[in-house]
Amino acid sequence: MNQELTQIISNREVMPGIFHLKVASSQMSLDARPGQYVMITCDRGTERLLRRPISIHRTFDGGLELLYAGVGGGTQWLSQRQSGENLDILGPLGHGFQVNPTAKNLLLVAGGIGIAPLIYLAEEALKAGKNVTLVAGARTADQLVPTSRLPPGIDFKVATEDGSAGYKGLVTALLPENAAKADQVFICGPMPMLKAIAANYASSFTDKPVQVSLEVRMGCGLGFCYACTINTAQGLKQVCKDGPVFEMSDVVWGELK
Ligand SMILES: Cc1cc2nc3c(=O)[nH]c(=O)nc-3n(C[C@H](O)[C@H](O)[C@H](O)COP(=O)(O)OP(=O)(O)OC[C@H]3O[C@@H](n4cnc5c(N)ncnc54)[C@H](O)[C@@H]3O)c2cc1C
């Protein structure tokens, strides 16, 4: 794990309210694994003392790519940063996704901006010779990652709430048919989506291994502040350092907000 002043290579709005950021960091690009994240200082010197967690969306030779939504003060501040400026970044942090060596067919399920870390996982899994189906849900077609940003060879299916692309409805409706042929499942999305999937875990996945990346409020990213503590079958865990990826069946979902 490193703390670096990284230089912004580019920072552009690629979908309405969603930004693609490239930063230079040779060491972080070498150390990163899918499902890990970085903590970014947004606007040092103001009331936003706490860093904001953002998943690693991709790596390239010499740096990291992030995909983030401008939802509040911190991420909106970030969206206004220009190439050439420096960002104070801590990472890579946390335990990411673990692909079972014997799993051949992977199902990745994304809700909204939850697609960010799953594209990195898809790329690495395809390189390792796995078959990857990515099922992504969004409110409208313009909130879906364009196919040009996906790795070649991926099987991509979409659901939109207004029916402007793919299946009309929630992404969870696409799970039963796609889960049937998967050996292992990986999910990232908003908490209501994760809870809905967890509630139907047994019927949707018939006890297949399912990993979820949890997006909870975090303070430090280092396991010091306990702000992100959750309850699991193995006792209390901190999402920032024990996660953010957990086995779905281990999480005590009823206690999560
Ligand atoms: C491990 C991890 C990885 C993440 N990866 C990404 C990513 O790749 N791309 C991305 O766009 N976002 C990601 N997030 C969510 C991101 O951290 C929050 O959107 C961000 O911290 C909001 O900060 P803000 O100052 O802009 O908003 P705030 O002013 O702090 O909050 C604005 C709104 O965002 C909500 N919010 C704040 N923090 C979170 C959070 N941690 N999770 C969900 N909602 C939150 C608040 O409830 C509020 O409604 C990730 C979160 C975690 C924990």
The ligand as a Tripos MOL2 file, in Angstrom:
@<TRIPOS>MOLECULE
LIG
   53    58     1     0     0
SMALL
NO_CHARGES

@<TRIPOS>ATOM
      1 C1        -14.9250    0.1930   -1.3960 C.3       1 LIG1
      2 C2        -15.7070    1.2660   -2.1080 C.ar      1 LIG1
      3 C3        -15.4990    1.4600   -3.4640 C.ar      1 LIG1
      4 C4        -16.2100    2.4440   -4.1470 C.ar      1 LIG1
      5 N1        -15.9980    2.5890   -5.4750 N.ar      1 LIG1
      6 C5        -16.6500    3.5530   -6.1530 C.ar      1 LIG1
      7 C6        -16.4140    3.7190   -7.5560 C.ar      1 LIG1
      8 O1        -15.6210    3.0010   -8.1740 O.2       1 LIG1
      9 N2        -17.0900    4.7030   -8.1840 N.ar      1 LIG1
     10 C7        -17.9930    5.5140   -7.5180 C.ar      1 LIG1
     11 O2        -18.5850    6.3770   -8.1490 O.2       1 LIG1
     12 N3        -18.2310    5.3700   -6.1950 N.ar      1 LIG1
     13 C8        -17.5810    4.4210   -5.5030 C.ar      1 LIG1
     14 N4        -17.8050    4.2840   -4.1550 N.ar      1 LIG1
     15 C9        -18.7410    5.2230   -3.4880 C.3       1 LIG1
     16 C10       -17.9930    6.5440   -3.2120 C.3       1 LIG1
     17 O3        -17.0070    6.3210   -2.2430 O.3       1 LIG1
     18 C11       -18.9830    7.6020   -2.6940 C.3       1 LIG1
     19 O4        -19.8960    7.9310   -3.7060 O.3       1 LIG1
     20 C12       -18.2200    8.8500   -2.2710 C.3       1 LIG1
     21 O5        -17.4810    8.5900   -1.1030 O.3       1 LIG1
     22 C13       -19.1950    9.9950   -1.9910 C.3       1 LIG1
     23 O6        -18.4400   11.0790   -1.5150 O.3       1 LIG1
     24 P1        -18.9430   12.5700   -1.7630 P.3       1 LIG1
     25 O7        -18.1460   13.4860   -0.9210 O.co2     1 LIG1
     26 O8        -19.0060   12.8630   -3.2270 O.co2     1 LIG1
     27 O9        -20.4350   12.4900   -1.2990 O.3       1 LIG1
     28 P2        -21.0760   12.7270    0.1770 P.3       1 LIG1
     29 O10       -21.3540   14.2340    0.2040 O.co2     1 LIG1
     30 O11       -20.2020   12.1660    1.2210 O.co2     1 LIG1
     31 O12       -22.3490   11.9370   -0.0350 O.3       1 LIG1
     32 C14       -23.2330   12.1640   -1.1650 C.3       1 LIG1
     33 C15       -24.1670   10.9920   -1.3290 C.3       1 LIG1
     34 O13       -23.4310    9.7830   -1.6220 O.3       1 LIG1
     35 C16       -23.7300    8.7820   -0.6680 C.3       1 LIG1
     36 N5        -22.5010    8.0690   -0.3130 N.ar      1 LIG1
     37 C17       -21.4560    8.5740    0.3500 C.ar      1 LIG1
     38 N6        -20.5060    7.6340    0.5450 N.ar      1 LIG1
     39 C18       -20.9790    6.5110    0.0000 C.ar      1 LIG1
     40 C19       -20.4750    5.2110   -0.1040 C.ar      1 LIG1
     41 N7        -19.3000    4.8480    0.4220 N.pl3     1 LIG1
     42 N8        -21.1980    4.3010   -0.7620 N.ar      1 LIG1
     43 C20       -22.3880    4.6280   -1.2810 C.ar      1 LIG1
     44 N9        -22.9330    5.8580   -1.2170 N.ar      1 LIG1
     45 C21       -22.2420    6.7830   -0.5680 C.ar      1 LIG1
     46 C22       -24.2540    9.5260    0.5430 C.3       1 LIG1
     47 O14       -25.1300    8.7240    1.2930 O.3       1 LIG1
     48 C23       -24.9730   10.7000   -0.0690 C.3       1 LIG1
     49 O15       -26.2780   10.3660   -0.4880 O.3       1 LIG1
     50 C24       -17.1350    3.2830   -3.4480 C.ar      1 LIG1
     51 C25       -17.3300    3.0980   -2.0740 C.ar      1 LIG1
     52 C26       -16.6390    2.0970   -1.4140 C.ar      1 LIG1
     53 C27       -16.8480    1.8880    0.0520 C.3       1 LIG1
@<TRIPOS>BOND
     1     1     2 1
     2     2     3 ar
     3     2    52 ar
     4     3     4 ar
     5     4     5 ar
     6     4    50 ar
     7     5     6 ar
     8     6     7 ar
     9     6    13 1
    10     7     8 2
    11     7     9 ar
    12     9    10 ar
    13    10    11 2
    14    10    12 ar
    15    12    13 ar
    16    13    14 ar
    17    14    15 1
    18    14    50 ar
    19    15    16 1
    20    16    17 1
    21    16    18 1
    22    18    19 1
    23    18    20 1
    24    20    21 1
    25    20    22 1
    26    22    23 1
    27    23    24 1
    28    24    25 2
    29    24    26 1
    30    24    27 1
    31    27    28 1
    32    28    29 2
    33    28    30 1
    34    28    31 1
    35    31    32 1
    36    32    33 1
    37    33    34 1
    38    33    48 1
    39    34    35 1
    40    35    36 1
    41    35    46 1
    42    36    37 ar
    43    36    45 ar
    44    37    38 ar
    45    38    39 ar
    46    39    40 ar
    47    39    45 ar
    48    40    41 1
    49    40    42 ar
    50    42    43 ar
    51    43    44 ar
    52    44    45 ar
    53    46    47 1
    54    46    48 1
    55    48    49 1
    56    50    51 ar
    57    51    52 ar
    58    52    53 1
@<TRIPOS>SUBSTRUCTURE
     1 LIG1         1 GROUP 0 **** ****
